[in-house]
Amino acid sequence: MSDLSRRSFLGTSFASLATSKLLAQDQPAEPKKPVEPTKPAEPKKSTEPAAFQPNTLFLTWQRDPTTTMTVQWIGVSSETADTTIQFAKLSEAAVTTAWQSQQTATKPYPLTDFKVFRAELTGLTPGTDYEFHIGKSSPTYRFRTMPAKANDTIHFISGGDCGINSHAIANNIQAARQDPMFAVVGGDLGYDNGRSVEVSLAFIRNYSQHMLGRNGRLIPLIPCIGNHEVDGGFGKPRDKAPFFYALFDGLFPETSYTTLDFGDYLSLVLLDTGHNTAIGGAQTDWLEETLRERRDHPHVVAVNHVPAYPSYRSMTGLLGKAGTGEENRKHWVPLFEKYRVPVVLEHHDHTLEAAAQRHGPRQRSAVSGRRLMGQTSRAAESGKPAAPGRTQRRLPLVVAPHSRPGAIPSGP
């Protein structure tokens, strides 16, 4: 999505709001009938606190999703006097003594006067529905912790290259209809390019509004970094991705890559394809150690932005430049094969490609693309038809307890 189209989208949105107000003011008034003068009524004084409903509220994780949940939003301190998170198990919410509280911490949101409000809820019970509210004046929200064991199907949505236009909103709505346990966004969240406050906020507002599961449950967001989070795209320092780390430095406190372990049954290995950290060197050394430590885990899923095997861009470099995914193929693919990583989620090409190769007794599957949570496909953007044999279905990912890891079902 180009900078021009993003500006047009935002301009259209703001213009629509302004126009609706003007139209309301321009409507002709009904003729007034003469009435007897009356004494003005005394204004009513409300004792109810003002409702606080932040439109950037979302959930994520910093640690084990079976026993923690991180609540975040972007705003200003004057919006509400009390930002404490009050929470309780849904089954015990009617009991006053069951409610617990957690103070929020704040930090600046870059290039603005806004702040990020964050509270990590810990010591939660796995596989349990919770309710929470902010202070005493917000609505009541709901979330669910991940189960302690993979005794049932684990299902989640994966996508990337989302943007903020109408296609992104439609895909978010469709993704939420699958009622996933969480959503993985493999880079290029809103296309803020490390510079646009408006775009970064628009992405979070869209996610907050539309990524709701059944019964209004908030669907947690797990990201990895892409080139459009970074001012300059590739090979830049951490401070060139200010909005990404303002929101997700809890998950990425020191490096641009990390692992999120779900109990002992699922590990998401979130990688950086050269945006803040080089693919080779320290990151590859860390990746081998991480995969070695988890070689007996039943489900290890790698997530990265630029694909090792692109389905739109060229694998072959030109004029001395490396081809798309060349560094991945050199440094990471041998490790994925050595440690039999069953699923690699790749993005960047704005397509969906499901590829499988047999490596011994186990299957290695790679899904490249950004359905359900992307914009239009590269084919649609360019007007060219999709290449023969490429999968164009929009499917969630499922990890079933009695099937091979990363099985992709024939979904809706």
C-alpha positions in Angstrom: 0.0 0.0 0.0 1.6 3.3 -1.1 2.1 6.4 1.0 -0.3 8.2 -1.3 -3.1 5.7 -0.9 -2.7 5.7 2.9 -2.9 9.5 2.9 -6.0 9.3 0.7 -7.6 6.8 3.0 -7.0 8.9 6.1 -8.0 12.1 4.3 -11.2 10.5 3.1 -12.0 9.2 6.6 -11.5 12.6 8.2 -13.4 14.3 5.4 -16.3 12.0 5.9 -16.5 12.8 9.6 -16.4 16.5 8.8 -18.9 16.2 6.1 -21.4 14.4 8.3 -21.2 17.1 10.9 -21.7 19.8 8.2 -24.7 18.0 6.7 -26.3 17.8 10.1 -25.9 21.5 10.6 -27.2 22.4 7.1 -30.5 20.6 7.4 -33.4 23.1 7.3 -35.1 23.7 10.6 -38.8 23.1 11.2 -40.8 26.4 11.5 -41.1 27.4 15.1 -44.5 27.9 16.7 -44.8 30.7 19.2 -44.7 29.5 22.8 -45.2 31.1 26.2 -41.9 32.0 27.8 -41.0 29.6 30.6 -38.5 29.6 33.4 -35.3 27.8 32.3 -34.9 24.4 33.9 -32.1 23.9 36.3 -29.3 21.8 34.7 -29.2 18.2 36.0 -26.0 17.2 37.8 -24.9 13.7 37.0 -23.1 11.8 39.7 -22.2 8.9 37.4 -18.5 8.8 36.3 -17.8 9.4 32.6 -17.5 6.2 30.5 -14.0 5.4 29.5 -13.7 3.2 26.4 -10.2 3.5 24.7 -10.4 2.8 21.0 -6.8 1.5 21.0 -7.3 -1.2 23.6 -5.8 -4.6 22.7 -4.2 -7.6 24.2 -0.8 -9.2 23.7 1.7 -11.4 25.6 5.2 -10.9 27.0 5.5 -14.3 28.6 3.8 -17.7 28.8 0.2 -17.2 27.4 -1.1 -20.0 29.6 -0.8 -17.9 32.8 -0.4 -14.3 31.7 -2.1 -11.6 29.7 -0.9 -8.1 28.8 -3.5 -5.3 28.5 -2.5 -2.2 26.5 -3.9 1.0 25.1 -2.6 4.4 23.8 -4.1 7.6 25.2 -3.6 10.5 27.6 -3.6 10.5 31.4 -6.5 13.0 31.6 -9.0 10.6 29.9 -9.6 8.8 33.2 -8.4 9.2 36.7 -8.1 5.5 37.5 -6.2 3.3 35.0 -6.0 0.2 37.3 -7.0 -3.0 35.7 -9.6 -4.9 37.7 -10.0 -8.6 36.7 -11.6 -11.8 37.8 -12.5 -15.2 36.4 -15.8 -15.1 34.5 -17.2 -17.9 36.6 -16.5 -15.8 39.8 -17.2 -12.3 38.5 -20.3 -12.0 40.6 -18.3 -12.4 43.8 -16.8 -9.1 44.9 -13.9 -10.7 46.7 -12.8 -12.6 43.5 -11.7 -9.4 41.8 -8.0 -8.6 41.7 -6.2 -5.4 40.6 -3.1 -4.6 38.7 -1.6 -1.1 38.3 -0.7 0.1 34.8 2.7 1.4 33.8 3.1 4.2 31.3 5.7 5.1 28.7 5.7 7.7 25.9 4.2 6.9 22.5 6.8 8.3 20.0 6.4 11.7 18.3 3.2 12.4 20.3 2.0 13.6 23.7 0.3 10.2 24.1 1.3 7.4 26.4 1.2 3.7 26.2 -0.7 2.2 29.2 0.3 -1.4 30.0 -0.6 -3.9 32.6 0.6 -7.5 32.7 -1.8 -9.8 34.5 0.1 -12.8 36.0 -0.7 -15.9 38.0 -3.8 -16.6 35.8 -5.4 -20.0 35.5 -4.8 -21.7 32.2 -7.7 -22.3 29.8 -9.9 -19.9 31.7 -12.2 -17.0 30.7 -11.7 -13.7 32.5 -13.4 -10.4 32.7 -11.7 -7.1 33.2 -12.3 -3.4 33.3 -10.2 -0.2 33.5 -10.9 1.6 36.7 -14.5 2.0 37.6 -15.9 3.7 34.5 -14.9 1.4 31.5 -17.0 -1.3 29.9 -16.3 -4.9 31.0 -14.0 -6.8 28.5 -13.3 -10.5 28.2 -10.2 -12.6 27.4 -9.2 -16.3 27.7 -5.9 -17.7 28.7 -4.3 -20.5 26.6 -4.7 -24.1 28.0 -2.0 -25.7 30.0 -1.9 -28.7 27.7 -2.7 -29.3 24.1 -5.5 -31.7 24.8 -7.7 -30.1 22.2 -7.2 -28.3 18.9 -5.1 -25.1 19.1 -6.2 -22.8 16.4 -4.9 -19.3 15.4 -4.9 -16.8 12.6 -1.7 -15.9 10.8 -1.3 -12.9 8.4 0.8 -9.8 7.7 1.3 -6.8 5.5 -2.1 -5.6 6.8 -2.3 -1.8 6.2 -5.3 0.2 7.3 -7.6 0.3 4.3 -11.0 -1.2 3.8 -9.5 -4.5 2.7 -7.6 -4.8 5.9 -10.7 -4.1 7.9 -12.7 -6.7 5.9 -10.0 -9.3 6.5 -9.9 -8.5 10.2 -13.7 -9.0 10.4 -13.4 -12.3 8.5 -10.5 -13.4 10.7 -12.4 -12.7 13.9 -15.3 -14.8 12.6 -13.0 -17.8 12.8 -12.8 -17.2 16.6 -9.0 -17.8 16.8 -7.3 -18.1 20.1 -4.8 -15.5 19.0 -3.5 -13.7 15.8 0.0 -13.7 14.5 1.0 -10.8 12.3 4.3 -11.4 10.5 5.4 -7.9 10.0 4.2 -4.8 8.1 1.3 -4.1 10.5 0.0 -0.7 9.4 2.8 0.5 7.1 3.8 3.3 9.3 7.4 3.1 8.1 8.7 4.2 11.4 7.4 7.7 10.7 3.6 8.0 10.5 1.9 8.4 13.8 -1.5 8.4 12.1 -1.0 5.1 10.4 0.4 3.4 13.5 -2.7 4.5 15.5 -5.1 3.6 12.7 -3.8 0.0 12.7 -4.3 -0.4 16.4 -7.8 1.2 16.3 -8.8 -1.2 13.5 -7.5 -4.2 15.4 -9.2 -3.1 18.6 -12.5 -2.6 17.0 -12.7 -5.6 14.8 -10.6 -8.4 16.3 -13.2 -9.7 18.7 -14.1 -13.3 19.1 -17.3 -14.9 20.2 -19.0 -13.2 23.1 -16.9 -10.2 22.6 -13.6 -11.9 23.6 -10.5 -9.8 22.8 -8.2 -11.7 20.5 -4.5 -11.3 21.5 -2.0 -10.0 18.9 1.5 -11.5 18.5 3.7 -9.6 16.0 7.1 -9.9 14.4 8.9 -7.0 12.7 8.8 -6.2 9.0 10.4 -3.7 6.7 7.4 -1.3 7.0 7.8 -0.9 10.7 11.3 0.5 10.1 12.3 3.9 8.8 14.6 2.7 6.0 13.3 -0.9 5.9 16.4 -2.9 6.3 19.7 -2.8 8.3 18.6 0.0 10.6 18.9 0.4 14.4 16.1 -0.3 16.8 15.2 3.4 17.2 14.1 3.5 13.6 11.1 1.3 14.5 9.7 3.6 17.3 6.0 2.6 17.2 6.7 -1.2 17.0 8.9 -1.2 20.1 6.7 1.3 22.0 4.0 -1.4 21.9 6.0 -4.6 21.8 9.2 -4.1 23.8 7.7 -6.3 26.5 8.0 -9.2 24.0 11.2 -7.9 22.4 13.0 -6.2 25.3 16.5 -6.4 24.0 16.6 -8.0 20.5 14.3 -7.9 17.5 13.8 -11.6 17.6 12.4 -13.8 20.4 10.5 -17.0 21.3 7.1 -17.2 22.9 6.5 -20.6 24.6 3.0 -21.8 25.3 3.5 -24.2 28.1 5.4 -27.2 26.8 3.3 -27.8 23.6 3.8 -24.8 21.3 6.7 -22.4 20.6 6.5 -19.4 18.3 10.0 -18.4 17.1 9.7 -14.8 15.9 12.5 -13.7 13.6 13.8 -10.5 12.1 14.6 -10.8 8.4 17.3 -8.1 8.4 15.3 -5.1 9.5 17.0 -4.3 12.8 19.3 -7.4 13.0 21.3 -9.2 10.3 20.0 -12.7 9.4 23.4 -14.3 9.8 25.7 -14.0 12.8 24.2 -13.5 16.3 20.6 -14.1 15.2 21.4 -17.4 13.5 23.5 -18.6 16.4 20.5 -17.8 18.7 18.1 -19.6 16.3 20.2 -22.8 16.4 20.4 -22.8 20.2 16.6 -22.0 20.4 15.7 -24.9 18.1 18.1 -27.3 19.8 16.5 -26.6 23.2 13.1 -27.2 21.7 13.8 -30.2 19.5 11.5 -32.4 21.6 8.6 -29.9 21.6 5.7 -31.2 19.7 5.0 -27.9 17.8 7.6 -25.4 16.9 6.5 -22.7 14.5 8.9 -20.1 13.0 7.5 -16.7 11.9 9.4 -14.2 9.7 8.6 -11.5 7.3 10.6 -11.8 4.1 10.2 -15.4 2.7 13.0 -17.8 2.0 11.0 -19.0 -1.0 9.2 -16.0 -2.4 6.1 -16.6 -4.5 6.0 -13.1 -6.1 9.5 -11.6 -5.9 12.5 -13.1 -7.6 14.9 -15.4 -5.8 17.6 -14.4 -8.1 19.6 -11.3 -7.4 20.5 -8.6 -9.9 23.3 -6.1 -10.2 25.2 -7.5 -7.3 22.1 -7.5 -5.0 20.9 -10.6 -3.2 17.7 -12.3 -4.3 14.7 -12.3 -2.1 15.2 -14.8 0.7 18.8 -15.6 -0.2 20.1 -15.0 3.4 17.2 -17.0 4.8 18.0 -20.0 2.5 21.7 -19.8 3.4 21.4 -19.4 7.2 18.0 -20.5 8.4 16.6 -23.1 6.1 19.4 -25.6 7.0 18.5 -25.2 10.6 14.8 -25.6 10.0 15.6 -28.9 8.2 18.1 -30.0 10.7 15.7 -29.6 13.7 12.7 -30.6 11.6 10.7 -27.4 12.1 7.2 -28.4 10.9 5.8 -24.9 10.0 7.4 -21.7 8.8 5.1 -18.7 8.4 6.4 -16.2 5.8 5.0 -13.0 4.5 6.0 -9.9 2.5 4.9 -11.1 -1.0 1.2 -10.3 -0.5 0.2 -13.8 -1.7 -0.8 -17.1 -0.1 1.4 -20.1 -0.9 1.3 -23.5 0.9 4.3 -25.6 0.1 5.2 -29.0 1.5 8.4 -31.1 1.2 9.0 -34.5 2.7 12.0 -34.7 5.0 12.3 -38.1 6.5 9.3 -39.3 8.5 8.0 -35.8 9.2 6.4 -33.1 7.0 7.8 -29.6 6.7 5.2 -27.1 5.6 5.7 -23.5 4.8 2.9 -21.0 4.5 3.9 -17.8 2.7 1.4 -14.9 2.6 -0.9 -12.8 4.7 -4.4 -14.2 4.6 -6.5 -13.7 6.6 -5.3 -10.3 7.7 -3.8 -8.6 4.7 -4.8 -6.2 2.0 -5.4 -7.2 -1.6 -3.1 -9.8 -3.1 -0.1 -8.8 -5.3 -2.0 -10.2 -8.2 -4.9 -7.9 -7.5 -2.6 -5.0 -6.9 -0.8 -5.5 -10.2 -3.8 -6.7 -12.3 -1.9 -9.9 -13.1 -3.4 -13.3 -12.5 -2.0 -15.5 -9.8 0.6 -18.0 -10.9 -0.7 -21.5 -11.7 -0.8 -23.8 -8.7 -0.6 -21.2 -6.0 -3.1 -21.5 -3.2 -5.5 -18.5 -2.9 -7.7 -19.8 -0.1 -8.0 -17.9 3.2 -7.4 -20.4 5.9 -6.6 -20.4 9.6 -3.9 -22.6 11.0 -4.7 -25.5 13.3 -2.5 -27.5 15.6 -4.4 -30.6 16.5 -3.3 -32.9 19.4 -3.5 -36.1 17.3 -2.4 -34.8 13.8 0.9 -33.8 12.4 2.0 -30.3 13.5 0.9 -27.4 11.5 -1.8 -29.3 9.7 -3.8 -26.9 7.5 -7.5 -27.8 7.3 -9.9 -27.4 4.5 -11.6 -24.4 6.0 -14.3 -22.0 4.9 
